[in-house]
Amino acid sequence: MSAAGANPKLKPAVFLDRDGVLIRTFVRNGVPHPPDHLSEMEVLPGIHEALKRLKDAGLELIVVTNQPDVARGTQPRETIEEMNAQLTRNLQLDGVFVCYHDNADGCTCRKPKAGLILQAAEAHGLDVAASFMVGDRWSDIAAGASAGCRTLLVDRPYSDRGRCAPDFVVDDLPAAAEVILQLLARRAP
């Protein structure tokens, strides 16, 4: 995807993990889990304004999320799709790309692999080299780095920070948006 950075027709994006970045996770035994039902889905504080600022700066907003509970049989795909549809409407996201596989499936789309990011880039005409990945787990950072994005880790107790080397570590998406906007301002002529 290095050629993507050379094409002025491609757009920059912010790739966003869903759970723990946009919406609250439920941590059980130190492991984060998505909401079980749409009624439990809670957008985190400051998300609307942070996304608006990024959108106003000309960035596409694309969610890339692993949802292995579907493969594990503990959550129906329809529930994930309902949540994603509501988030797309309410947060004015440009796209949502989901991996429904589990680790043992060996797919190319499950983070830490870059498949979801590369799929989104192709589908939306995105410049990966000019884009950012914001996630709350080491696998998000590894996927973003592998795709060629700048990476921002939303540091959580379960992030497993020792397994990744993010470009930036932040407290939440509003802080990530501030870093991204500062970086964009430095790029501007």
C-alpha positions as CSV (number, residue, x, y, z in Angstrom):
1,M,0.0,0.0,0.0
2,S,3.0,2.4,-0.1
3,A,1.8,3.5,-3.5
4,A,-1.4,4.8,-1.9
5,G,0.6,7.7,-0.3
6,A,1.6,8.9,-3.8
7,N,-1.9,9.2,-5.2
8,P,-3.4,12.6,-4.5
9,K,-7.0,11.4,-5.3
10,L,-7.0,9.1,-2.2
11,K,-8.4,10.5,1.0
12,P,-6.9,10.2,4.6
13,A,-8.9,8.5,7.2
14,V,-9.1,7.7,10.9
15,F,-9.6,3.9,11.4
16,L,-11.3,3.4,14.7
17,D,-11.7,0.3,16.9
18,R,-15.3,0.2,18.2
19,D,-15.3,-1.3,21.7
20,G,-13.3,0.7,24.2
21,V,-12.7,3.6,21.8
22,L,-16.2,4.6,20.7
23,I,-18.4,2.6,23.1
24,R,-18.0,1.3,26.6
25,T,-16.6,-2.2,27.1
26,F,-17.6,-4.6,29.9
27,V,-14.4,-5.9,31.5
28,R,-14.8,-9.4,33.1
29,N,-11.8,-11.1,34.6
30,G,-9.6,-8.5,33.0
31,V,-10.9,-9.2,29.5
32,P,-12.9,-6.6,27.6
33,H,-16.3,-7.7,26.1
34,P,-18.7,-5.8,23.9
35,P,-22.2,-5.0,25.1
36,D,-24.5,-8.0,24.9
37,H,-27.4,-6.1,23.6
38,L,-28.2,-2.8,21.8
39,S,-29.8,-1.5,25.0
40,E,-26.4,-1.8,26.8
41,M,-24.4,0.1,24.1
42,E,-23.1,3.4,25.5
43,V,-21.1,5.9,23.5
44,L,-18.2,7.2,25.5
45,P,-18.0,10.8,26.7
46,G,-16.6,13.3,24.1
47,I,-17.0,11.0,21.1
48,H,-19.5,13.1,19.1
49,E,-17.4,16.2,19.3
50,A,-14.1,14.4,18.6
51,L,-15.5,12.7,15.5
52,K,-17.0,16.0,14.3
53,R,-13.6,17.7,14.6
54,L,-11.9,14.9,12.7
55,K,-14.7,14.9,10.0
56,D,-14.4,18.7,9.7
57,A,-10.7,18.3,9.1
58,G,-11.5,16.2,6.0
59,L,-10.9,12.8,7.4
60,E,-13.0,9.7,6.6
61,L,-14.2,7.9,9.8
62,I,-14.0,4.1,9.4
63,V,-14.6,1.5,12.1
64,V,-12.5,-1.7,12.0
65,T,-13.6,-4.1,14.6
66,N,-13.0,-7.7,15.6
67,Q,-16.2,-9.4,16.9
68,P,-15.2,-13.0,17.6
69,D,-18.2,-13.7,19.9
70,V,-20.1,-14.4,16.7
71,A,-17.8,-17.3,15.8
72,R,-17.8,-18.4,19.4
73,G,-21.6,-18.6,19.4
74,T,-22.0,-16.2,22.3
75,Q,-23.4,-13.3,20.3
76,P,-25.6,-13.2,17.2
77,R,-24.3,-11.4,14.2
78,E,-27.6,-9.5,14.0
79,T,-26.9,-7.8,17.3
80,I,-23.5,-6.6,16.1
81,E,-25.0,-5.3,12.9
82,E,-27.8,-3.5,14.9
83,M,-25.1,-1.8,17.0
84,N,-23.0,-0.9,14.0
85,A,-26.0,0.5,12.1
86,Q,-27.0,2.7,15.1
87,L,-23.4,3.9,15.5
88,T,-23.2,4.7,11.8
89,R,-26.3,6.8,12.0
90,N,-25.6,8.5,15.3
91,L,-21.9,9.2,14.8
92,Q,-22.0,9.8,11.0
93,L,-19.4,7.1,10.3
94,D,-18.3,6.6,6.7
95,G,-18.0,2.8,7.1
96,V,-17.8,-0.2,9.4
97,F,-15.7,-3.2,8.6
98,V,-16.1,-6.3,10.9
99,C,-14.2,-9.5,11.3
100,Y,-16.5,-12.1,12.8
101,H,-13.8,-14.8,13.0
102,D,-12.0,-16.2,16.0
103,N,-8.2,-16.6,16.3
104,A,-8.3,-20.3,15.2
105,D,-10.0,-19.3,11.9
106,G,-6.7,-18.0,10.5
107,C,-8.4,-15.2,8.4
108,T,-6.6,-12.2,7.0
109,C,-9.2,-9.7,8.4
110,R,-8.8,-10.3,12.1
111,K,-6.6,-7.8,13.8
112,P,-3.6,-7.8,14.4
113,K,-3.5,-8.5,10.7
114,A,-4.2,-5.5,8.4
115,G,-6.9,-7.0,6.3
116,L,-9.9,-4.9,7.6
117,I,-7.9,-1.7,7.1
118,L,-6.8,-2.6,3.6
119,Q,-10.4,-3.7,2.7
120,A,-11.7,-0.3,3.9
121,A,-8.9,1.6,2.1
122,E,-9.8,-0.1,-1.2
123,A,-13.5,0.2,-0.8
124,H,-13.4,3.9,0.1
125,G,-10.3,5.1,-1.9
126,L,-8.3,5.9,1.2
127,D,-4.6,6.8,1.6
128,V,-3.4,4.5,4.3
129,A,0.0,6.2,4.6
130,A,-1.8,9.5,5.4
131,S,-4.2,7.8,7.8
132,F,-4.4,6.9,11.5
133,M,-5.5,3.9,13.5
134,V,-7.0,4.5,17.0
135,G,-7.4,1.4,19.1
136,D,-7.4,0.2,22.7
137,R,-5.6,-3.1,22.3
138,W,-2.2,-4.1,21.1
139,S,-3.8,-5.9,18.1
140,D,-5.3,-2.6,16.8
141,I,-1.9,-1.0,16.9
142,A,-0.2,-3.9,15.2
143,A,-2.8,-3.9,12.4
144,G,-2.5,-0.1,11.9
145,A,1.3,-0.3,11.8
146,S,1.2,-3.3,9.4
147,A,-1.1,-1.3,7.1
148,G,1.2,1.7,7.2
149,C,-0.9,4.1,9.4
150,R,0.2,6.3,12.3
151,T,-1.1,4.6,15.4
152,L,-2.7,5.9,18.6
153,L,-3.3,3.6,21.6
154,V,-6.2,4.5,23.9
155,D,-4.5,3.1,27.0
156,R,-6.7,0.8,29.1
157,P,-5.7,-1.8,31.8
158,Y,-6.2,-4.5,29.2
159,S,-4.3,-2.9,26.3
160,D,-1.3,-5.1,26.7
161,R,1.0,-2.1,25.9
162,G,4.1,-4.2,26.1
163,R,3.1,-6.1,22.9
164,C,2.9,-3.0,20.7
165,A,4.8,0.2,19.8
166,P,2.2,2.9,19.2
167,D,3.2,6.2,17.7
168,F,1.2,7.9,20.5
169,V,-0.5,6.8,23.7
170,V,-3.7,8.7,24.7
171,D,-6.4,8.6,27.4
172,D,-9.4,8.5,25.0
173,L,-10.6,9.4,21.5
174,P,-10.9,13.2,22.2
175,A,-7.2,13.2,23.2
176,A,-6.4,11.1,20.0
177,A,-8.4,13.6,17.9
178,E,-6.3,16.5,19.4
179,V,-3.0,14.7,18.5
180,I,-4.3,13.9,15.0
181,L,-5.4,17.5,14.3
182,Q,-2.0,18.8,15.5
183,L,-0.2,16.4,13.2
184,L,-2.4,17.5,10.3
185,A,-1.7,21.2,11.1
186,R,2.0,20.5,10.8
187,R,1.5,18.9,7.4
188,A,-0.4,21.8,6.0
189,P,1.5,24.1,3.7
